Amino acid sequence: MSSVKLENLQKHYATFQALKDINLSIDKGEFIVMVGPSGCGKSTLLKTIAGLETVTSGTLSIGGRDVTHEEPGDRGIAMVFQSYALYPHMTVAENMGFGLRMAKRPQAEIDAAVKRAAEILRITEQLDKRPKQLSGGQRQRVAIGRAITRSPEVFLFDEPLSNLDAALRTQMRVELSTLHARLGSTMIYVTHDQVEAMTMATRIVVLNKGEIEQVGSPLELYNNPKNLFVAGFLGAPRMNFFEGRVASITDAGVTCAIDGLPPVTVEVWDPSTISVNDAITLGIRPEKLVVGGTSSVSFPARIGLIEHLGRETVLHADASPLKTSGSDTGTQNITVQVPQIVPFSSNATVSLGFDIADAYLFGPDGRTMTARKPLQTV
């Protein structure tokens, strides 16, 4: 296993800049997950690390060695693709040992590597079969096994679970995390699924429009998002956003005026960075909203769609006359996550509430202003 370091990495396609000054240090043995919306540059960045895309400028090192202009086969990496990329005419064993055969390794070494990988992935009984005889999950294990046999310095995964059904994706997430713990290898994983990122990563890299928005552990990013984009991207259901303006600024914090709410005063890091009448956005996670009860802030809402998910109930409520964000970070509905089965009725009017301590405040530039304590490791 090896560390990976990217310094001022840029990638241009003619006049389009796909990657903008990417700086990232990945420690040995980390499981890094890169997430972001379609077109954000995450797959381009992974392919650049792999050597499948050339670097326009900047440097890339693996294990302290500059590999910026080296061929993919010389970088000490192995890549697992979304499409499996298995040879249909070869058996599972032949597919898994293909890289070593191309490297002209002794047959005994190839057989030992294939056997070891098959045992790790629990596909020993499939070694004599061909890909068409396997399920999607088994094919993906073969693709991963082909990477394992090469004993790479770094594993690269390009959305490897996107072709699997929901139940199998959940199973494979567990298996990949177990594999990482067993091998102790450096792994870089690309996905558009923030649930995969939250459940698998030691650190998450959130990308947007070719730039890194924030890097941190899953809980760090979830609880302390740097800006509106990260706050809205991580979390399912996503964070609720409400637009308003600064009514006043005191030592106690910033008091916000939002239609349909009483004045909300939120403590911020630095009140000097904002002025009265500046536009602000208030954010609250769906699980922090409560129906009825006593809360610091409450407002009326009309229930629309109700999702009964067994362990929880998700409400989509119309908060009119409360004005919700009309930007791409907001929604015209309020989403409430209730951790139990509750027999709500559509079109019923309820009182929703939250505690001010659970609210986030974002300034005119979209950056988080809320003063929050660092997370304590248990």
N, C-alpha and C positions, 0 to 999 in steps of 0.2 A: 504494500500500500504506500501511497505517496501523497504529498501535498500538491495543491494546484494554485497557481497565482496568476491573476490577470491584471495587467497594468495599462491603463489608458487605452484599452482595446477599442478599436473602431472598425466598422464594416460598412462599406458603401457599395451600392449597386447603381452605377452611373451617378445620377444626381440625388438618389434616395439614400439616406443614411439609416441603416437598419440597426446599428449598435452605436451608442454614443458614450465615449469615455467610460468604459466598463472597468471598474476597479474592484477586485474581489479576491480574498485570500481564503482558501479552503484547507483546513488542517487534515492531517493524516487520519483516516478512519471515520471521517464525517459522512453523514448521509444528508446531502444537500438537495433540496427540492426547489426547482425554479418554476414559478407560477406566474400567470398573467393572462390577459385576454388574448384572443386570436390576433396575430399580427404584432404582438408586443416585442418579438425578437428572441423569445426563449429557445426555440428550436434552432434558430440561426446561431445563437451563442453556443449551444451544445455542439452543433456541427463544426463550428470554428475551433472548439476545444479538440474535437476529434480529428481535425485536419481535412474535413470534407468541404470546408469553405476557407478561402484564403483570408488572411488578415490585411486590412487596408493600412492600419497603423497600430502601434502598441506592441506589447510583448506578452507571451504566454509561456509559463514554465511549469513543468511537472517534475516533482521530486528535486527541485532546485536546478533543473536542467532546462535551458532555453530551447523550446521546441516550436517556436513561432513559425518557422519555415520548414520544419521537418515533415516527411511523408507520414500519412496516418499509421502505416505499419511500423514505423520507427518510434512512435510516441509512448508505447507501453500501455495502450488503452484497449478496451473491448466495448463494443457498442451493441445494445439490444434495441431493435427497431419495433415500431408499432405493428408492422406487417409480418413479423416473424422471420421472413426472408430465409425460409428453409428450402433445400434442394429436394424436389419431389421424388426424384429417382434414387435418392440415397436413403439408407436406413437412419434411424435415430442415432445410432452409434457413429455412423459415418458422418452425419451432419455435425455432431458434437466434436468429432476429432478432425474436422476439415482444416481448421486453422493450423493445427499442429502438423498435419500432413503437408500443407503448403510450405511450412517452415522446415520440412524435411527432418522432423524429429523421428527417433527410432520408434518402431511399432510398439515395443513393450512400454515405452513412455506414454504413447498415445492411449493404449489400452488402459493403463493405470489411471491416467487423467480422466478418461471417459467414465470409468467405473466409479471413481471418487465423486465426480460431479453428479452422476446418476443416483448414487446413494444419498447425497445431500438433498437432491430434488425429488427423491422418491419416485424415480421413473426407471428403475433397473429392469423391471419386467417389460418395458416398452422398447428396449434397445434394438430389437430385431424388426420392429415395425417401421412402416414408412409414414410420412407426415399425414397423408390422406386418411390413415387409419386412426388418427388421434383427435381428441377434442381440442377446442380452442385453448383451454387451460394447459393441456399437455403440450401442445405446440409451443406455447409461450415458455414453458419449463425447458423445453429442448433448446430454444433460442438462448435462454439464460445459461443453460448448461454449456453451450458452445462458447459462451464468453468465459465461463469459469475455467474450462480446460486450458485456456491460454494463460491463466494466472496473471492477469494484467495488473498494472500499478493502479489504474483507475477504471471503474465501471461507469459507462454512460448509458442511460435509459431514456429513450425518446417516446413518451406516452405509450408504454408497453401494455397497458391494461385497457386501453380505450375500445378495443374490439371485443371485450368480454362482457357477459351479462352482469347485472348488478351483484348478484350473490357471489359469482366467481371473482369479481373485482375485489370484493371484501376479503375473500379467502386469500387471494394472491397478495393483497396488501400485507396481511399477516405473515405470509410466507417470505415475502421480500424483506420485511423487517427482521424476521428470524434469521434469514440468510446473511443479512448485514451483520447481525450480532455474532454469528458463527464465524464468518470469514474475517471480520474486522477490517474490511476493505474500504477504500474511499469510493463513494458512490455519488454520482450526480444524476439527478432524475428530473425530467421535464414533464409537466402535466398542466392541463387547464382546469383540473379538478381540485378545488381548494380543500376538499375533504381528504384526498390523498395526501396533500401537503401537510395538513394538520396532524394526521395520524402517523406519518412515516418519518418526517424530517427531524434531524437534530437542529438544523437551521433552515429557514425558508428565505429564498431570494425572490422578492416581488418585483416584476418588471412591468414597465408601461412605456410604450412608444420608444423602445430601444434604450431605455434608461433604467437603472436600478432605483426603485422607490425606497425600499427598506430591506434590511437584512437582520434576521434575529430568530430566536427560538419560536416555535408555534405559539406558545402562550404569551411570550413577550409581544409579538406582533398583534395578537388578538386583543390583549388588554391595553397595550400602549401603541396603537397605530400612529405613525408619523404624520399622516395626512388623510384627507377625505378618501382618496383612492384606496389606500390600504384598508382603512376602516370599512369601506363598502365592499371590498373584494373578499376579505376573509370573514367568514361567518355564514352559516346557513341555518335559518333564514338570515338575510343580510341586515345590517344596521339600518334603523329608521333615521331619516334626516329631516329636520325642520328648519326653514329659513326664517331669519328675523333680523333685527338691528340692535345695536348697542344703545340702551336707554341711558345708562350711567355707569361710571367707573369709580369705585371706592376701594378702601383698603380690604374690604371683605371680598372683593372680586368684581366681575363684570355682570351687570344686570341686563338681561336680554328681554326685548319686547317681541313676542311672537303671538300672532293672532290666535285667539282661542285659549291662551294660557295665561295664568297670572304671571307677574314678573318673576323671572328665574335668575337667581344670582349664582354664578359659577366661579369658583376659585381658579385663577390662571397663573401660569408661571411668571409672566412679565406683562403687567397691565399697560406699560408704556408703549407697547407695540400696537396698540389699538386705540381708536378714538370714538367718541360719541357719534352715533348715526352710521358707523361702519356696518357693512353687511356681515352677518355671522351665520353659522350653521350649527344647530344643536343636534347631537346624535345620541341615540339610546338603543341598546341592543334589544331584540325582541324578547329575550328571556328575562330582561330587567323590567319589562312592563307588567303590571298586575291589573287584574280586573277587580274593581271595588277595593275595599280595604282602606287603610289610611296611608297616604304617601305624601311626600313633600310637595309634589306637583300632581294635579289631576285635571282631566278634561273629558268631555263627552265624546262618544264615538258610536257609530252604527255598524253592527256586525254585517259583513257581507258573506264571503266564502268561509266555510268551516272545514278544516282538514283534520279528520280523526285518524291519527297515526298509531294508535295503540298505546304506546308509552307516553304520548303527549298529544296535545291538541294545538293546532296552529290556526289562529284567527286572522282574517284579513278584514280590517275595519276601515270604514270611511270616517275620517276625522274632521269633516266639514263641521263648522266653518273654519277649522284650523287649516292654515295654508301650508301644505307640504312642499318640499323642494321640487321645482320643475326641471332641474338639471338632470344630467345623466347619472348623478350620484344618488338621486332620490326616487321616490315613488309616490303616486297619488294615494296609496293606501298605507295604513299603519299595520305592521305585522306583529302579532303577539304570540309568544310561545308559552303555553301553559303546560307544566310538567305532569299532567294527569289527564284522565278522560273526564271531560265536563260537557254536559248536555246543553250547549248554547243553542240559541235559535237565531236563524237568519233574520235580518232586519230589526233585531232587538237593539235598543239603545243601552249602552253600558258606560260606566265610568272607568276610564283607564288612568293609571297613575304610575309614577316612578319616583325614586329618591334622587335628589340632586347629586349626591355623591356618585351615582352611577352614570351621570350624563357626561358627554364629551362636548367640547366647544372647539369649533374650527374657525379660524380667522378669515378675512377676505381673500387671502392667498391660498386657502384650503389647508393650511398647516394646523396641527393640533396645538391648542393653547392650554389644555386642561392640565392642572397640576395633579399628578397621580404618583402614588408611592411605588418604588421599584418592587417587583415581585419577589417574594421570599421563597427560597428553595426549601422544600420539605424533605 
